[in-house]
Every structure is written in C-alpha cells, then in structure tokens.
Amino acid sequence: MRPTEMTTPDAMITQYSSTERLATRRGVWRPGPEGVSPTDVLRGAILDAQPTSVIEIGCGTGHLARSVMDVVPDVDYVATDLSPAMVTSAAALGVPATVAPADDLPFPDQTFDVAVAAWMLYHVPDLDAALRELRRVLRPGGVLVVATNGAEHLADLLREAGGEPLVTQFTSEVAEEMLGRHFSHVTHRDIETRATFEDHAAAVAYLATFDAELSRALPPFDGPRSYAGSTAILTAR
Ligand SMILES: C[S@@+](CC[C@H](N)C(=O)[O-])C[C@H]1O[C@@H](n2cnc3c(N)ncnc32)[C@H](O)[C@@H]1O
C-alpha cells in the first residue's frame, strides 16, 4: 500500500494542528442503510454507563464531550488530546480539556468510571501502552468506549483515486482482539455509514484533508455521490 500522508508521524501532527481538516471530514458522514449513526451509538454507550466521571482521549474538537455534558450536566468530564488546537477548541465549547498523550495521562490510578477513545487509537504510536494507561485510570468495573473504522472504510473512493484502503493498526477487524489483551469483556457492533459528497469538488476537498496526491487523482464525476464507510463501536470492561 502506498502510505498516505495521514500515516506518517509528522503528517499526523500537521493534520491535527488546526480543526479545519477534521471538521471537513466529519461533515460528510450520514447514517447508512440501517439509519444508525455511529456517534449516536457511541454517545449511547457512554450514557448507558451512567457516568459520574469521564476521560476522553484524542477528543478532537470536543463536540462529543459537549453533547454528553449537555445530557449529564453534573458529570466530571475531562477531555485530552495531543494537539493544542483541539484542546483549545474543546475548551471553547466549555469542556474541561488538557493536552496529554494517550500513553501518559496526567491522572491518578482509578479516577474515572468511563473512558472514551473515538477514532483515535489508530494514531497512537504504542497501542498497548495507551490501552494500559486507559485501564490504569479506569476504576474497577469502569468501561472503555471506543470507535474505529474497518479496513474497507471509504475504500471505493480511495481506489477510484488510485489509492488503497487505509489499513491501520486498529481496524474494526482487529479491535476486539487488541482490547481483549487488556480488558476481560469486550462488545463489538459494526455499523455501515455513508459519506455523501454534493459534487466532485467536495470529494476532492475531503481527500485533500489527508492526501494531496489522491485528491488530484480523483477522476471527475457529475452530481452528488456517496460511498460506504465501515465503523465499529466497542466497549471493554
Ligand atoms: C480522527 S481525530 C478524532 C477526534 C475525535 N475523537 C472525533 O471523533 O472527532 C484523532 C484525534 O486524536 C488525536 N491524537 C492523535 N494521536 C494522539 C495521541 N498519541 N495522544 C492523544 N491524542 C492523539 C489527534 O490530535 C486528533 O484530535
């Protein structure tokens, strides 16, 4: 597979140095044939745990945190991210947020009853170290809620542009096994989603957020187009 710009460490830092690229990508996703939104399932899993304290790692813009805090105003929610720009964005939404790497969280053992890692474990340099850290800061009986994408996520669009599917270290296909190394009970739900682009320019803009070469290579098309995405929501105790 040709490594996309997203898969090199330096590019990952550039990628999240501001919120725009992430916001462009988030904006195209709609529920798939089942009418289910992965973000709704993710939020539901957090709320089902009736949390009093939550840590979210790789929080991005802070929108998930804000939406949970809106439902449970008394929750003690801490959002963390490696990117100062993301932490600034989350703080601007009123979310307590701090810069921290996933594998070195500045919190004592057994602090939280829910931990959240949404679409970010595929980026961490040492996945087992990050999972150990999440296990450490969770209280006994606490739950980790995770979202990630499958190996065929948006694969048709990537192939049309001459690329290959983005096979990461933490695809849906391997996530259960990886979580099982650190947690004894793991649940897994696959959800098909759709990325809808109103025109060719919108699809090009999406690809350009992570790979300029692919964005230039996408053959022209008329009108809107949508492509299948594959996501999984997992919980681990
Ligand atoms: C794809 S975005 C997902 C953001 C958010 N969770 C969401 O669902 O929109 C990945 C996020 O993980 C962050 N990130 C990447 N590597 C990280 C690490 N090692 N520790 C903490 N955050 C990291 C990035 O800065 C970025 O905000």
The ligand as a Tripos MOL2 file, in Angstrom:
@<TRIPOS>MOLECULE
LIG
   27    29     1     0     0
SMALL
NO_CHARGES

@<TRIPOS>ATOM
      1 C1         -9.5270   11.3530   13.8460 C.3       1 LIG1
      2 S1         -9.3360   12.5120   15.1290 S.3       1 LIG1
      3 C2        -10.7190   12.1020   16.1470 C.3       1 LIG1
      4 C3        -11.1270   13.2180   17.0340 C.3       1 LIG1
      5 C4        -12.4090   12.9730   17.8350 C.3       1 LIG1
      6 N1        -12.2530   11.8940   18.7700 N.3       1 LIG1
      7 C5        -13.5710   12.7200   16.9180 C.2       1 LIG1
      8 O1        -14.1590   11.6360   16.9620 O.co2     1 LIG1
      9 O2        -13.9120   13.6240   16.1320 O.co2     1 LIG1
     10 C6         -7.9560   11.9040   16.0740 C.3       1 LIG1
     11 C7         -7.5730   12.7760   17.2600 C.3       1 LIG1
     12 O3         -6.5990   12.0720   18.0490 O.3       1 LIG1
     13 C8         -5.5800   12.9810   18.4250 C.3       1 LIG1
     14 N2         -4.3710   12.1830   18.6840 N.ar      1 LIG1
     15 C9         -3.5860   11.5710   17.7810 C.ar      1 LIG1
     16 N3         -2.5970   10.9070   18.3880 N.ar      1 LIG1
     17 C10        -2.7650   11.0920   19.7170 C.ar      1 LIG1
     18 C11        -2.0530   10.6400   20.8750 C.ar      1 LIG1
     19 N4         -0.9730    9.8670   20.7760 N.pl3     1 LIG1
     20 N5         -2.4960   11.0220   22.0880 N.ar      1 LIG1
     21 C12        -3.6080   11.8190   22.1820 C.ar      1 LIG1
     22 N6         -4.3120   12.2740   21.1270 N.ar      1 LIG1
     23 C13        -3.8970   11.9110   19.9080 C.ar      1 LIG1
     24 C14        -5.4710   13.9500   17.2660 C.3       1 LIG1
     25 O4         -4.8510   15.1650   17.6390 O.3       1 LIG1
     26 C15        -6.9330   14.1150   16.8710 C.3       1 LIG1
     27 O5         -7.5680   15.1500   17.5700 O.3       1 LIG1
@<TRIPOS>BOND
     1     1     2 1
     2     2     3 1
     3     2    10 1
     4     3     4 1
     5     4     5 1
     6     5     6 1
     7     5     7 1
     8     7     8 2
     9     7     9 1
    10    10    11 1
    11    11    12 1
    12    11    26 1
    13    12    13 1
    14    13    14 1
    15    13    24 1
    16    14    15 ar
    17    14    23 ar
    18    15    16 ar
    19    16    17 ar
    20    17    18 ar
    21    17    23 ar
    22    18    19 1
    23    18    20 ar
    24    20    21 ar
    25    21    22 ar
    26    22    23 ar
    27    24    25 1
    28    24    26 1
    29    26    27 1
@<TRIPOS>SUBSTRUCTURE
     1 LIG1         1 GROUP 0 **** ****
